[in-house]
Amino acid sequence: MKDLDLPEPIAAYFDADCHDGQAVARCFTKEGVVLDEGKTHSGAAEIEAWKNEATARYTYTAQPHTLQTQGHRYLVTSRVSGNFPGSPVDLRYAFILERGRIASLEISP
């Protein structure tokens, strides 16, 4: 992440991801949405629960290494390593930002 010039809300997300669900939820707009593993999580409470559940199941680290822009979308590829099947894996994080926060995040292989 040191070499990437990530927009502030995205850098804040990856920093918060090292902490807890509440820290992650604060990175999103009030109506923020996360799409991950085929499930949609909307609003702060659901996003916080999603992050807390992931942390309870797995110990992992995410190291962003590539940033691309497609119109209003920011695509970040990150090496995710941890105690889950298939580790390590490169995951793609598609962010849409709004007013200095994350409006939408879609995580895919």
C-alpha positions as CSV (number, residue, x, y, z in Angstrom):
1,M,0.0,0.0,0.0
2,K,3.0,2.3,0.5
3,D,3.5,2.7,-3.2
4,L,-0.1,3.2,-4.1
5,D,-1.7,6.6,-4.0
6,L,-5.1,5.4,-2.7
7,P,-7.9,7.9,-2.3
8,E,-8.3,8.7,1.4
9,P,-11.6,6.8,2.0
10,I,-10.1,3.6,0.4
11,A,-6.8,4.0,2.4
12,A,-9.0,4.4,5.5
13,Y,-10.9,1.3,4.7
14,F,-7.8,-0.9,4.5
15,D,-6.5,0.6,7.7
16,A,-9.8,0.0,9.5
17,D,-9.9,-3.6,8.1
18,C,-7.0,-4.3,10.5
19,H,-9.2,-3.3,13.4
20,D,-12.9,-4.0,14.0
21,G,-16.4,-3.8,12.4
22,Q,-17.2,-0.5,13.9
23,A,-14.0,1.1,12.3
24,V,-14.9,-0.4,8.9
25,A,-18.5,0.7,9.1
26,R,-17.4,4.3,9.7
27,C,-15.7,4.3,6.3
28,F,-19.1,4.1,4.5
29,T,-21.9,6.5,3.8
30,K,-25.1,6.1,5.8
31,E,-26.6,4.0,3.0
32,G,-23.3,2.2,2.2
33,V,-23.4,-1.3,0.7
34,V,-21.0,-4.2,0.7
35,L,-21.3,-7.1,-1.7
36,D,-19.1,-10.1,-0.6
37,E,-19.4,-13.8,-1.0
38,G,-22.7,-13.5,-2.8
39,K,-24.3,-11.5,0.1
40,T,-25.3,-7.9,0.3
41,H,-24.8,-5.9,3.5
42,S,-26.5,-2.5,3.7
43,G,-26.1,0.3,6.3
44,A,-23.7,0.6,9.2
45,A,-25.1,-2.1,11.4
46,E,-25.0,-4.8,8.6
47,I,-21.5,-3.7,7.5
48,E,-20.2,-3.9,11.1
49,A,-21.7,-7.3,11.6
50,W,-20.2,-8.5,8.2
51,K,-16.7,-7.4,9.3
52,N,-17.1,-8.9,12.8
53,E,-18.2,-12.2,11.4
54,A,-15.3,-12.3,8.9
55,T,-12.9,-11.5,11.8
56,A,-14.4,-14.3,14.0
57,R,-14.0,-16.9,11.2
58,Y,-10.6,-15.9,9.8
59,T,-7.4,-14.2,10.7
60,Y,-6.2,-12.4,7.6
61,T,-4.2,-9.5,6.2
62,A,-4.9,-7.6,3.0
63,Q,-2.0,-5.9,1.1
64,P,-3.3,-3.7,-1.8
65,H,-0.9,-3.7,-4.7
66,T,-2.8,-2.4,-7.8
67,L,-5.1,0.6,-8.3
68,Q,-7.1,1.2,-11.5
69,T,-9.9,3.7,-12.2
70,Q,-13.0,3.0,-14.4
71,G,-15.1,6.2,-14.5
72,H,-16.3,6.6,-10.9
73,R,-15.1,3.2,-9.8
74,Y,-11.8,2.5,-8.1
75,L,-10.5,-1.1,-8.6
76,V,-8.0,-2.2,-6.0
77,T,-6.4,-5.6,-6.2
78,S,-5.1,-6.9,-2.9
79,R,-3.2,-9.9,-1.8
80,V,-5.2,-11.5,1.0
81,S,-3.4,-14.0,3.3
82,G,-4.7,-15.8,6.2
83,N,-6.1,-19.0,7.7
84,F,-8.7,-19.7,5.1
85,P,-8.8,-22.3,2.2
86,G,-6.8,-21.2,-0.8
87,S,-4.7,-18.6,1.0
88,P,-3.1,-16.4,-0.3
89,V,-5.4,-15.1,-2.9
90,D,-5.7,-11.9,-4.9
91,L,-9.1,-10.3,-4.4
92,R,-10.6,-7.4,-6.4
93,Y,-12.2,-4.6,-4.4
94,A,-14.5,-2.3,-6.5
95,F,-15.2,1.0,-4.6
96,I,-17.6,3.7,-5.5
97,L,-17.0,6.9,-3.4
98,E,-19.5,9.6,-2.4
99,R,-18.8,12.7,-0.4
100,G,-15.5,11.4,1.0
101,R,-16.9,8.0,2.1
102,I,-17.5,4.6,0.5
103,A,-20.9,4.3,-1.0
104,S,-20.4,0.8,-2.4
105,L,-17.8,-2.0,-2.2
106,E,-17.9,-5.2,-4.1
107,I,-15.3,-7.8,-3.3
108,S,-14.6,-10.6,-5.9
109,P,-11.9,-13.1,-6.8
